[in-house]
Structure formats: structure tokens, C-alpha cells
Amino acid sequence: MASMLGTSSIALFPSRSRCQSSPSVHALSLTTGQVFGRKFYGRIGFHGIKGRPQFSVASVATEVNSVEQAQKIASKESQRPVYPFSAIVGQDEMKLCLLLNVIDPKIGGVMIMGDRGTGKSTTVRSLVDLLPEIKVVAGDPYNSDPQDPEFMGIEVRERVLKGEQLEVVYTKINMVDLPLGATEDRVCGTIDIEKALTEGVKAFEPGLLAKANRGILYVDEVNLLDDHLVDVLLDSAASGWNTVEREGISISHPARFILIGSGNPEEGELRPQLLDRFGMHAQVGTVRDAELRVKIVEERARFDKNPKEFRDSYKAEQDKLQQQIASARSALPSVQIDQDLKVKISKVCADLNVDGLRGDIVTNRAAKALAALKGRDKVSAEDIATVIPNCLRHRLRKDPLESIDSGLLVIEKFYEVFS
């Protein structure tokens, strides 16, 4: 791992405690109204009629208390131990793509495809220990950013416009697993009609997309995901907002997340619309070196025998890598890329007939993130050579008669343009 971060190489055959309160509930309470016309509350509007019940919007949020925090800390300690990221042998391409997305979430996520049993899920889940802390508004179920309106829920934005002081807490970036069998209501969130009938209150229960806002949404075996859930992901990934339409009510909330998917290409292809939404694409192969295979088996046996002792043995490396990520995130805004390099990146994309401009944008961002990870403030051609296959490989038009790997086609075109 150290060698991967210390030097840049071109591989032709590449391989919380969460400190937040209980979720707020957007409650629409029934009151008797004398108001005519149409009232808007955030994104929710209702007609008020004299003498008839009228819906009004209220927010019910519980305060963060020390007892709840202590319970969260205790629950974290009792969670299933995660395999350390630093202990993963090989698979440098996959690990680099994941790290670059943590440094710059705007890269757009990673699609990891490879053979079964190559550690795809293990590597992604091991990323949890390295995720940095972010500022969130206390008590907000959408992890709203207290400073950036783009990542604020409607309710928090209204509080800011009123000049209210927001309570801010630090929490780790959240990783949410999207199971293949999840229902659309669980993913998007739903409105509890039962409360409306029994208590006269309509309460919106946020789903997985709300929980994943400003975090990571991981889909294992993404190529087996049902089409209706793929449509939901496409809509949220495109707009950055999730809109729930239930019983004539429209509720929207921010849903900007790093989308990470993994799968085995033998089990089915991914829809091209969703594939294009992934910023980077990593290919994972089975390790063929006998000594490396033995080392992987031995390390896994050590972890299974005593997870705590095994994790403690990698604590220094984990802390060092976590600090490196934090430094890279801080330095990222100051990293520059020369105009000449930008033009050459776009020329590579144009010569490869890449549709759209996402390839150009992602390559620029990934190269900057890699330079920041290496502690430099300027992007080099070597940085671009390292990331450009992962940024363009899945965007090339597939030719059924072409036997050469698409990543190699990108590398060949890169050397042709940059030399």
C-alpha cells in the first residue's frame, strides 16, 4: 500500500461513531383553519378551506443527549469487526480508486468488476475506518451541511434564511448498504398513512437515500439490482435530490452520495445508463502469484482467529493513511492542472469517441485528487496516466469483434497524444 501511495505507476494489467440525534420527523399536523387559497411549506403545498381541517408543517426533533451518545459508542464497540484496509494484499487499482473518491466525492463513485472471491466487498467495507469526519446539523436526518446550501435540506435552509443559529456536530462519513431485495419505499422513504388515520398526523420516514446523503451508498452485485431500483438511483444520481410522491404530497431532500458498486461480469451486464454514472471503473483479477496467495490466506486466518489483535497490529498504518487522506482533502482546492494537460485529456477523450463530457471532467478531478494524495500542488502527466484508464474504460463504445481490453486502448491513445 505504501508503495502505491508513494510512487505513481501505470499498470497495464491492473489488477459514525455517528454523533447525531434521533431522526427528525416532518409532521403534517391537522388543525382547524380559517385560511383561503394555497399555502406552501418548503416543497409541500395544500389548499386551506374555511372551517375545514388544514395541514400545517411542523418539525419534531429530539435533542442530542449524553446518554444517547454513550449508547452509540457502546454499540460501535459491539459491532462486527471490519478487516483493515491497510491489510489488504494487492488490488492496488481498486484501492486507489476508492481512496480518490474519498478525497474528492465529486469524482462520482467507483464500479468494481471482477472475479468472485477477490475481496471486492471486503475492500469496500474496510473503507469505513478511513472515512473522515464532516460537519452536520444536529438532529437533521439528511446530514445537512451547515455551510453549503447545496447539501442542505429544505427545513435547514429555511432556518438559515430566518437567521437561526444551527447546532453543529462532527460525525464520520456514513456508509449505507443497499440490499438487492430492498423495496422502493425503503430506499426512497415513505409517508406513514397509519399515523394520519390514527393520530391525524402524516409523518415522512426518510429512507436509505436520505441516510446516504453526503456519504457512501454501496451496492453489492449491482448488476443484479432490480430495474425499478436502478431507475431510482439514476434519478437521484442525476439531480442530487430525491423526491417522494405519495398520496398527492411531494417531499424532496438532498441525496448526494458516492455511489460504489461491485459485481461479477459473468453474472450479467450493467445497464449502460447506470454504468455511465460511475466516475471510475476498476477491474479486479484473481491473484496468480503463489506466495501472495499464501500471504492472503494466512492474513485472513489471523483475522478470523483474533480480529481485535489483528486490527491492533495495523493500527499505526491505518492512522497514517487516515491522516494522509485528511491532508489530501484539505490540500485539494489548491491543486492546479496546466491548460496544456487539460487540452491533451480532452483530445484523448475525443479521439476515443467518448460520449459526453463526463470522461473529461472525471479525469481532471481524479488526477487532482491523486496529486493531493501524493502531497503535490500540481498535476503531472504521470498522475493522468495512472487514472485515465479507470476514468474512460467503461465509457468506450463496445465492439463485439474487439478482443483487446478497453483499458489498454486508453493507455495506447494516451501515449500517442502525450508523447
Order of alpha helices (4+ residues) and beta strands (2+ residues): alpha-beta-beta-beta-beta-alpha-alpha-beta-alpha-beta-alpha-beta-beta-alpha-beta-alpha-beta-alpha-beta-alpha-beta-beta-beta-alpha-beta-alpha-alpha-alpha-alpha-alpha-alpha-alpha
